[in-house]
Amino acid sequence: MQPRNMSMSGVVDLAAVKAAGEAKAKAEQARAEAARQAAQGGGAGPAAGAVPPSALVFDVDEAGFERDVLQLSAEVPVVLDFWAEWCQPCKQLSPLLERLTVEANGRLVMAKVDVDANQMLMQQFQIQGIPAVFAVVAGQVLPLFQGVAPEQQIRETLAQLVQVAEERFGIIGLDVDANAEGAAESVPVEAPAGPHDALLEAAVVALDAGDLGGAVQAYKNVLADDPGNTEAKLGLAQAELLARVQHMNPQEVRAAAAENPRDPAAQIAAADLDLVGGHVEDAFGRLVDTVKVTFGDDRDAVRLRLLELFEVIGADDPRVTAARTALARVLF
């Protein structure tokens, strides 16, 4: 089994950004059509293809991962719960995730991965500790969190996941048979409104329109009032990365980096391209190696760009953790 088209949190697909508006419109149109069909049917009986609530949470192994997770993620966000029988925190987290998944009423599903029985999956996801929770949306892998988190935080995370699936990919989830045993009352998973929602939405709209400068400014406006806003930090790092690479000639940049392995500017530009292309470890490794052979202001420039790329991927990503360790060894 070889997962395909998998990239971690923060890896920015330029084509996906441009298509975000179309995806959001597709999701809205699909929901409107579903509502129209429900109204015509008078609410009697399940919709065609509706699944029972018991199908929303399931076990997955290496053999079935491509079918049960990667392919399914084109229809509904798949939350991955990496657990083990001996893991006490897992016994606290897994039931909570299961309950919230059922409450989401088809807008996401949950796949449970027993790490003892699926060592290959554990290695491919670079799991360093459990419980660990990821999501897969349209074949894209996003790390969510590790360890046991408060219920409200998990609710907000799942709400953001549903929003990303709808707005970026047009994925609206599965129809659930409301008459099946175990069906939950419809409990929408909605992100709580915040004081900066309008500014964050403006940034997303700017990204959708290809206005990277406008997106950067919108995220900066949020951070001016709320320096700790995680969503704005991540969005700003991504928007700035896109702005840096949008006019690059990839062949010229990579040729310059190959010819000048000690040139900070050449290696920084190549690392930006690596990250946008989904080659996260290559980007980090390139800059760590450049820190080794540079000094003074040049070294500081490379180090700072590496820290910026960490922001794009997210502090909880195991590849960021590994790269931080490698950077510390070089610096100290």
TAURCOR-V699081 format. One record per pair of residues at least 4 apart in sequence whose C-alpha atoms are under 6 Angstrom apart, sorted by the first residue. I is the first residue (numbers start at 1). J is the second residue. D is the distance in Angstrom with one decimal. If there is no record, write none. Layout:
I;J;D
I;J;D
//
This chain:
5;139;5.7
6;139;5.6
6;140;4.8
6;141;5.6
7;140;5.2
7;141;5.3
7;278;5.9
8;141;4.9
8;142;5.0
9;142;4.4
9;313;5.3
10;312;4.9
10;313;4.3
11;276;5.8
11;278;5.6
12;276;5.4
16;20;6.0
17;208;5.8
18;208;5.5
20;168;4.5
20;208;5.7
21;208;5.8
23;167;5.8
23;168;5.6
23;169;4.9
23;170;4.1
24;166;5.8
24;167;4.1
24;170;5.3
26;170;5.4
27;166;5.7
27;170;4.5
27;172;5.9
38;43;5.6
46;177;5.0
50;175;4.6
50;176;4.9
50;177;5.3
51;176;4.9
51;177;5.6
52;176;5.7
52;177;5.2
52;180;5.7
53;183;5.4
56;109;4.8
57;109;6.0
57;110;4.7
57;111;6.0
58;111;5.1
59;111;5.4
59;112;4.6
60;111;5.9
60;112;5.9
60;113;5.7
61;65;5.9
64;68;5.6
65;69;5.3
66;70;4.8
67;71;5.2
68;72;5.8
69;73;5.8
70;139;5.3
73;77;5.3
73;78;5.7
73;136;6.0
73;137;5.0
73;138;5.0
74;138;4.4
75;171;5.8
75;173;5.7
76;108;5.5
76;173;4.2
77;108;4.9
77;136;5.9
77;137;4.9
78;108;6.0
78;109;5.0
78;110;5.6
78;135;5.5
78;136;5.2
79;110;4.6
79;134;5.9
79;135;4.3
80;110;6.0
80;111;5.0
80;112;5.9
80;133;5.5
80;134;5.0
80;135;5.6
81;112;4.8
81;113;5.9
81;133;4.9
82;113;4.8
82;131;5.6
82;132;5.2
83;90;5.7
83;114;5.2
83;130;6.0
83;131;5.3
84;114;5.3
84;115;5.9
90;94;5.7
90;131;5.3
93;148;5.8
103;184;5.9
103;187;5.4
104;188;5.9
104;189;5.6
106;173;5.5
106;174;4.7
106;175;5.9
106;176;5.8
107;173;4.3
115;119;5.7
115;122;6.0
122;127;5.4
131;146;5.9
131;147;5.1
132;146;4.3
133;144;5.5
133;145;5.4
134;142;5.7
134;143;4.4
134;144;5.0
135;141;5.7
135;142;5.1
136;140;5.3
136;141;4.5
156;191;5.5
159;189;5.3
159;190;5.3
159;191;5.1
163;167;6.0
164;168;5.4
165;169;5.3
165;171;5.2
166;170;4.4
166;171;4.8
166;172;5.6
178;183;5.5
197;201;6.0
199;218;5.9
203;215;4.3
203;218;5.2
206;211;4.9
206;214;5.8
206;215;5.1
207;211;5.6
207;212;5.8
207;215;5.8
212;243;6.0
216;236;5.6
216;239;5.9
219;232;5.2
219;236;5.5
222;226;6.0
223;227;4.4
232;236;5.9
234;311;6.0
234;312;5.6
236;240;6.0
237;312;5.2
238;312;5.5
242;246;5.9
253;270;6.0
254;270;5.9
256;260;6.0
257;261;5.8
257;266;4.9
257;267;5.4
264;268;6.0
271;283;4.4
274;279;5.0
274;283;5.2
275;279;5.3
275;280;5.1
275;283;5.8
281;285;5.9
282;286;5.9
288;327;5.8
291;299;5.4
294;299;5.0
295;299;4.8
310;314;5.9
310;320;6.0
328;332;5.8
//
